[in-house]
Amino acid sequence: MLDPRRAGLIATAILDEAASAGLLAGAGIDGDTPMADALTALDAHLCDLGETPFRDGLHVFGRAPADATEPVRASAEAERAALAAALDGRFVAPGPAGSPSRGRLDVMPTGRNLTTLDPRALPTRAATMLGAKKRRTRWCAATFRTRASTRPGSSWISGPRRRSARAARTWRMRWP
């Protein structure tokens, strides 16, 4: 189950991002729409957009459309060259994975060895913000504990070491 503190931060971030992309008007969302209804309407709108077919047709390996721009023509040539290099056992330069038709223009020219990250493995902004709060709290507590266990002029390990040596003597063990 999602932490309610994170849920509010994530929902607000989603709506802010949708507003900056100009998607709220298309989804029928205005400033008075409750957050739950706004998220439902935005989800439906994005699903409709996702099911919209491409107007440019399917990709044909190594061949650019007649009216293609220079990056697209360069991609067709790079794809053929990269395939020939891979089949010959030569190096194929790495590059990001994605679809240029979905706004990932940084993948141009295509024809590179795809590298990617699983976005589910990366922490969200909300998790990072909550983690930063906890880290500051834990750091302060750990610093206080470390300073409390040492005396002036001694190292940070001497306090725990003294206690361990005392316990070893109690149990008749040899302490190095």
MARZARO-180905 format. One line per 5 residues: number of its first residue (from 1); their letters; for each residue z, y, x of N, C-alpha, C, CB. Coordinates in steps of 0.02 Angstrom, whole numbers, always signed. Each point is the difference from the previous one (the first is absolute). Glycine has a CB too. Layout:
<rs>
NUM) a) Z:Y:X:Z:Y:X:Z:Y:X:Z:Y:X ~ ...;
</rs>
This chain:
<rs>
1) mldpr) +0:-59:+42:+0:+59:-42:+0:+62:+44:+61:-62:-92 ~ -96:+112:+71:-6:+62:+38:+62:+43:-7:-124:-4:-14 ~ +148:+29:+69:+57:+45:+1:-17:+63:-41:+37:-44:+114 ~ +5:+62:-163:-16:+58:-43:-10:+65:+40:+65:-55:-91 ~ -29:+62:+147:-10:+61:+41:-70:+1:+29:+123:+2:+27;
6) ragli) -147:-59:-5:-68:-4:+27:-52:+8:-55:+41:-74:+92 ~ -27:+47:-151:-49:+2:-55:-16:+72:-18:+43:-109:-43 ~ +7:+151:+39:-12:+71:-17:-40:+35:+54:+106:+0:-64 ~ -90:-13:+127:-37:+31:+55:-72:-23:+1:+106:+8:+66 ~ -116:-73:-76:-68:-28:+1:-41:+27:-58:+43:-104:+56;
11) atail) -14:+106:-116:-37:+25:-59:-20:+73:+10:+63:-80:-73 ~ -18:+120:+99:-16:+70:+13:-55:+7:+52:+118:+31:-29 ~ -114:-72:+82:-51:+2:+53:-69:-21:-28:+88:-24:+86 ~ -89:-26:-130:-63:-22:-29:-31:+55:-42:+42:-118:-2 ~ -2:+150:-40:-27:+53:-42:-21:+61:+40:+74:-41:-92;
16) deaas) -37:+57:+146:-19:+56:+43:-67:-15:+34:+121:+28:+19 ~ -129:-89:+5:-63:-19:+34:-58:+0:-50:+65:-70:+82 ~ -53:+46:-143:-52:+1:-51:-19:+71:-18:+42:-110:-44 ~ +8:+155:+41:-15:+70:-15:-42:+32:+55:+108:+8:-64 ~ -91:-23:+128:-38:+30:+55:-71:-28:+3:+107:+16:+63;
21) aglla) -117:-77:-89:-67:-30:-2:-39:+20:-62:+43:-96:+66 ~ -10:+132:-112:-34:+22:-61:-9:-55:-52:-57:+84:+69 ~ +101:-133:-70:-6:-56:-46:+39:+8:-65:-17:-71:+99 ~ +63:+118:-101:+43:+6:-60:-39:+22:-61:+96:+27:+75 ~ -142:+19:-67:-39:+24:-58:-43:-57:-28:-2:+117:+48;
26) gagid) -28:-156:-6:-42:-56:-22:+41:-53:-36:-77:+22:+94 ~ +141:-28:-76:+43:-49:-33:+34:+29:-62:+19:-53:+111 ~ -30:+117:-126:+30:+31:-59:+74:+15:+10:-83:-60:-69 ~ +103:+76:+129:+70:+14:+15:+8:+75:+11:+16:-116:+52 ~ +34:+145:-86:+16:+70:+12:+73:+5:+22:-86:+38:-85;
31) gdtpm) +111:+22:+93:+68:+11:+24:+54:-24:-48:-44:+95:+62 ~ +28:-104:-126:+50:-20:-50:+4:-76:-9:-19:+109:-57 ~ -26:-146:+88:-1:-73:-9:+60:-31:+36:-126:+1:-9 ~ +165:-43:-26:+56:-34:+34:-25:-44:+58:+64:+0:-109 ~ -22:-9:+159:-21:-34:+61:-25:-71:-14:+82:+68:+63;
36) adalt) -47:-106:-106:-21:-69:-14:-69:-1:-33:+121:-34:-12 ~ -132:+79:-36:-65:+4:-34:-54:+23:+48:+58:+24:-108 ~ -41:+23:+153:-48:+25:+48:-22:-56:+48:+51:+115:-8 ~ -3:-155:+30:-17:-55:+46:-44:-52:-35:+107:+19:+62 ~ -92:-34:-125:-40:-48:-38:-71:+26:-10:+103:-41:-58;
41) aldah) -110:+105:+40:-66:+29:-10:-39:+3:+65:+45:+68:-95 ~ -11:-52:+150:-33:+3:+65:-23:-70:+21:+70:+99:+32 ~ -29:-149:-44:-19:-69:+16:-62:-21:-38:+120:-27:+23 ~ -122:+42:-88:-58:-17:-41:-63:+36:+25:+76:-20:-99 ~ -68:+84:+116:-57:+39:+24:-26:-28:+66:+47:+102:-57;
46) lcdlg) -2:-119:+103:-20:-28:+64:-34:-68:-8:+94:+62:+56 ~ -70:-103:-103:-32:-64:-13:-71:+10:-27:+112:-52:-24 ~ -120:+102:-20:-68:+15:-25:-46:+22:+57:+50:+34:-111 ~ -23:+8:+156:-41:+22:+57:-17:-58:+46:+54:+113:-7 ~ -7:-159:+15:-12:-58:+44:-53:-47:-27:+117:+10:+37;
51) etpfr) -125:-11:-102:-50:-45:-31:-69:+33:-6:+92:-55:-62 ~ -97:+118:+83:-65:+35:-2:-46:-30:+53:+56:+107:-43 ~ -117:-126:+24:-45:-31:+49:-26:+52:+50:-33:-86:-85 ~ +14:+62:+144:-31:+43:+51:-70:+18:-21:+70:-53:+91 ~ -90:+115:-80:-67:+21:-16:-50:-16:+56:+49:+90:-71;
56) dglhv) -24:-99:+132:-44:-9:+57:-23:-72:+10:+57:+95:+52 ~ -31:-142:-89:-20:-70:+9:+41:-34:+53:-114:+29:-36 ~ +98:-92:+49:+38:-40:+48:-23:+14:+71:+17:-88:-87 ~ +26:+72:+134:-14:+10:+70:-49:-53:+24:+114:+50:+18 ~ -164:-30:+20:-47:-47:+31:+12:+4:+75:-87:+13:-94;
61) fgrap) +103:-70:+124:+18:-1:+71:-56:+28:+44:+74:-99:-23 ~ -56:+148:+65:-46:+25:+50:-57:+43:-26:+29:-98:+62 ~ -29:+116:-126:-54:+40:-27:+30:+59:-39:-76:-102:-7 ~ +56:+162:+25:+25:+60:-33:-47:+18:-57:+54:+41:+107 ~ -28:-12:-161:-44:+24:-54:-48:+54:+25:+90:-26:-84;
66) adate) -144:+36:+49:-52:+48:+22:+27:+71:+5:-86:-73:-53 ~ +130:+92:+8:+26:+69:+0:+67:+6:+35:-62:+20:-106 ~ +76:-65:+153:+66:-4:+32:+10:+59:+49:-3:-125:-11 ~ +66:+143:+18:+19:+52:+48:+2:-31:+70:+66:+63:-88 ~ -58:-21:+138:+0:-25:+69:+57:-50:+14:-50:+109:+34;
71) pvras) +112:-97:-57:+53:-50:+13:-16:-68:-31:+82:+93:+4 ~ -115:-94:-62:-17:-63:-32:-55:-35:+39:+33:+46:-113 ~ -83:-9:+137:-53:-30:+41:+29:-27:+65:-85:+78:-50 ~ +132:-41:+80:+33:-23:+62:+41:-63:-13:+4:+118:+42 ~ +25:-124:-102:+39:-59:-17:-44:-62:-3:+80:+72:-64;
76) aeaer) -139:-65:+35:-45:-58:-5:-18:-26:+69:-46:+45:-108 ~ +30:+0:+153:-17:-20:+69:+61:-30:+35:-88:+90:+5 ~ +147:-59:-15:+61:-25:+32:+19:-69:-26:+39:+118:+14 ~ -51:-132:-78:+15:-66:-27:-43:-54:+32:+32:+54:-108 ~ -96:-40:+115:-45:-50:+33:+21:-11:+72:-94:+35:-75;
81) aalaa) +109:+18:+111:+19:-5:+71:+67:-37:+7:-62:+106:+25 ~ +110:-92:-69:+65:-33:+4:-5:-74:-16:+55:+107:-32 ~ -96:-125:-17:-9:-71:-16:-32:-37:+59:-11:+28:-122 ~ -39:+2:+152:-32:-32:+58:+49:-7:+58:-111:+49:-35 ~ +153:+2:+46:+50:-4:+53:+52:-54:-14:-17:+122:+23;
86) aldgr) +40:-127:-85:+50:-50:-18:-29:-71:+7:+54:+82:-79 ~ -115:-91:+57:-31:-67:+6:-13:-19:+73:-53:+17:-112 ~ +45:+34:+155:-11:-12:+71:+66:-5:+38:-109:+61:-8 ~ +166:-52:-27:+66:-5:+32:+20:+62:+37:-19:-120:+10 ~ -13:+176:-23:+17:+63:+33:+50:+39:-42:-113:+3:+54;
91) fvapg) +139:+50:-23:+51:+42:-32:-30:+40:-58:+60:+8:+110 ~ -22:-5:-165:-17:+43:-57:+57:+50:-7:-68:-93:-60 ~ +51:+156:+64:+51:+53:-2:+40:-3:-65:-72:+72:+74 ~ +138:-61:-71:+40:+0:-62:-9:+64:-39:+82:-74:+55 ~ -69:+70:-120:-3:+58:-44:+39:-14:-63:-112:+32:+47;
96) pagsp) +127:+20:-86:+39:-9:-61:-40:-35:-55:+64:+102:+30 ~ -27:-136:-73:-31:-35:-57:+3:+46:-61:+33:-114:+46 ~ -81:+107:-90:+0:+39:-61:-70:+9:-26:+102:+59:+37 ~ -108:-24:-92:-65:+10:-32:-17:+74:-1:+18:-102:-71 ~ -73:+121:+103:-20:+71:-1:-13:+25:-71:-49:-15:+113;
101) srgrl) +28:-29:-158:-14:+22:-68:+64:+13:-39:-105:-65:+3 ~ +162:+47:+25:+64:+14:-32:+40:+53:+37:+2:-118:-42 ~ -39:+160:+80:+32:+56:+32:+23:-12:+71:+34:+33:-110 ~ -45:-92:+138:+21:-14:+69:-57:+16:+48:+79:-90:-41 ~ -93:+154:+51:-54:+20:+44:+16:-12:+74:-33:+84:-85;
106) dvmpt) +97:-96:+100:+19:-13:+69:-25:-67:+25:+100:+72:-17 ~ -124:-116:-27:-26:-65:+22:-72:+4:+24:+77:-54:-81 ~ -108:+112:+74:-70:+9:+21:-4:+11:+74:-29:+47:-112 ~ -17:-72:+149:-49:-49:-22:+32:-69:-6:-92:+67:+53 ~ +67:-106:-98:+25:-68:-9:-28:-43:+56:+9:+14:-126;
111) grnlt) +7:-79:+125:-24:-44:+52:+50:-10:+56:-114:+36:-28 ~ +176:-20:+16:+52:-9:+51:+45:-58:-21:-4:+122:+32 ~ +44:-147:+15:+48:-53:-12:+57:+31:-41:-31:-63:+108 ~ +42:+39:-169:+46:+32:-46:+73:-10:+22:-83:-16:-92 ~ +120:+69:+92:+72:-3:+11:+33:+33:-60:-12:+3:+127;
116) tldpr) +69:-30:-148:+32:+27:-59:+75:-15:+2:-106:-15:-66 ~ +143:+49:+25:+71:-11:-10:+10:-19:-73:+32:+81:+92 ~ +18:-123:-103:+19:-16:-69:+45:+56:-25:-10:-126:+20 ~ -12:+166:-68:+41:+56:-22:+66:-22:-31:-103:+64:-19 ~ +108:-127:-3:+63:-24:-28:+52:-10:+54:-63:-55:-93;
121) alptr) +41:+50:+157:+47:-10:+54:+28:+66:+26:-62:-104:+31 ~ +32:+159:-51:+24:+66:+23:+48:+28:-51:-108:+19:+61 ~ +161:+15:-38:+47:+29:-48:-31:+58:-37:+95:-35:+73 ~ -76:+42:-136:-25:+56:-40:+36:+64:+20:-26:-78:-96 ~ +0:+135:+74:+34:+63:+16:+70:+2:-29:-111:+58:+2;
126) aatml) +119:-85:-63:+66:-1:-31:+49:-43:+40:-54:+17:-113 ~ +31:-75:+136:+44:-43:+40:+18:+33:+66:-52:-101:-53 ~ +4:+137:+82:+14:+35:+63:+52:+55:-11:-117:-25:+39 ~ +110:+62:-94:+49:+53:-14:+69:-28:-11:-91:+69:-50 ~ +96:-124:+12:+66:-30:-12:+28:-30:+64:-33:-24:-119;
131) gakkr) -11:-7:+160:+22:-28:+63:+26:+53:+48:-82:-92:-16 ~ +50:+150:+16:+22:+54:+44:+70:+23:-20:-119:+36:+17 ~ +133:-32:-82:+67:+19:-22:+52:-51:+23:-49:+59:-100 ~ +33:-124:+91:+47:-52:+20:+10:-1:+75:-34:-68:-99 ~ -21:+78:+137:+5:-1:+72:+46:+55:+25:-115:-49:+8;
136) rtrwc) +109:+109:-37:+43:+55:+21:+73:-18:-14:-92:+84:-21 ~ +105:-114:-37:+68:-18:-18:+26:-54:+47:-23:+30:-120 ~ -17:-81:+133:+22:-55:+44:+8:+24:+71:-58:-82:-74 ~ +13:+127:+97:+6:+24:+68:+66:+37:+10:-125:+9:+8 ~ +142:+33:-57:+63:+37:+4:+59:-48:+1:-52:+97:-59;
141) aatfr) +51:-148:+16:+54:-48:-2:+4:-39:+65:-12:-9:-125 ~ -46:-12:+152:+0:-38:+62:+24:+43:+58:-94:-70:-43 ~ +75:+133:+45:+22:+45:+53:+75:+10:-4:-112:+58:+0 ~ +137:-47:-60:+72:+9:-8:+38:-63:+23:-21:+78:-97 ~ -4:-136:+78:+32:-64:+18:-1:-10:+76:-33:-49:-111;
146) trast) -23:+64:+142:-5:-8:+72:+47:+47:+36:-119:-36:-12 ~ +121:+98:-10:+43:+49:+33:+74:-16:-13:-89:+87:-13 ~ +104:-115:-45:+69:-17:-15:+24:-60:+40:-16:+45:-115 ~ -29:-89:+136:+21:-61:+35:+4:+11:+75:-51:-68:-90 ~ +32:+125:+115:+3:+12:+72:+49:+56:+15:-118:-38:+13;
151) rpgss) +146:+35:+46:+45:+52:+22:-39:+46:+47:+102:-75:-12 ~ -79:+136:+22:-33:+44:+48:-1:-33:+69:+36:+102:-66 ~ -93:-100:+99:-6:-28:+67:-18:-73:+2:+82:+83:+35 ~ -90:-115:-93:-19:-71:+0:-70:-7:-31:+121:-36:-9 ~ -153:-20:+22:-67:-11:-27:+5:-23:-72:-44:-29:+115;
156) wisgp) -11:+31:-150:+0:-18:-71:+14:-74:-9:-80:+92:-23 ~ +69:-134:+72:+10:-72:-7:+72:-20:+18:-121:-19:+25 ~ +158:+63:+10:+66:-21:+23:+48:-14:-57:-20:+67:+103 ~ +16:-28:-158:+46:-12:-56:-11:-69:-30:+1:+121:-23 ~ -62:-139:+3:-11:-67:-26:+14:-55:+52:-85:+49:-77;
161) rrrsa) +71:-35:+141:+12:-50:+52:+74:-13:+7:-105:+36:+60 ~ +146:+17:-63:+73:-10:+5:+25:-43:-57:+11:+111:+56 ~ -36:-98:-116:+22:-40:-57:-22:-72:+8:-6:+101:-74 ~ -55:-112:+99:-24:-69:+11:+41:-35:+53:-115:+35:-34 ~ +132:+0:+88:+40:-30:+53:+69:-18:-27:-63:+66:+87;
166) raart) +92:-22:-127:+66:-14:-30:-4:-62:-44:+29:+123:+4 ~ -83:-129:-44:-8:-59:-43:-9:-63:+43:-50:+72:-90 ~ +14:-66:+145:-11:-58:+44:+66:-24:+30:-116:+41:+26 ~ +159:+7:-5:+65:-20:+28:+42:-33:-54:-6:+94:+83 ~ +2:-69:-144:+39:-29:-54:-19:-73:-10:+10:+112:-54;
171) wrmrw) -74:-126:+57:-24:-68:-11:-7:-39:+65:-60:+41:-101 ~ +86:-14:+156:+0:-31:+66:-71:-17:+25:+114:-47:-26 ~ -157:+94:+15:-68:-8:+26:-8:+45:+60:-46:-28:-115 ~ -2:+11:+157:-13:+40:+59:-51:+55:-17:+26:-99:+76 ~ -10:+160:-59:-46:+56:-12:-30:+20:+67:+66:+41:-101;
176) p) -131:-35:+105:-32:+16:+65:+20:+68:+26:-94:-70:-33;
</rs>
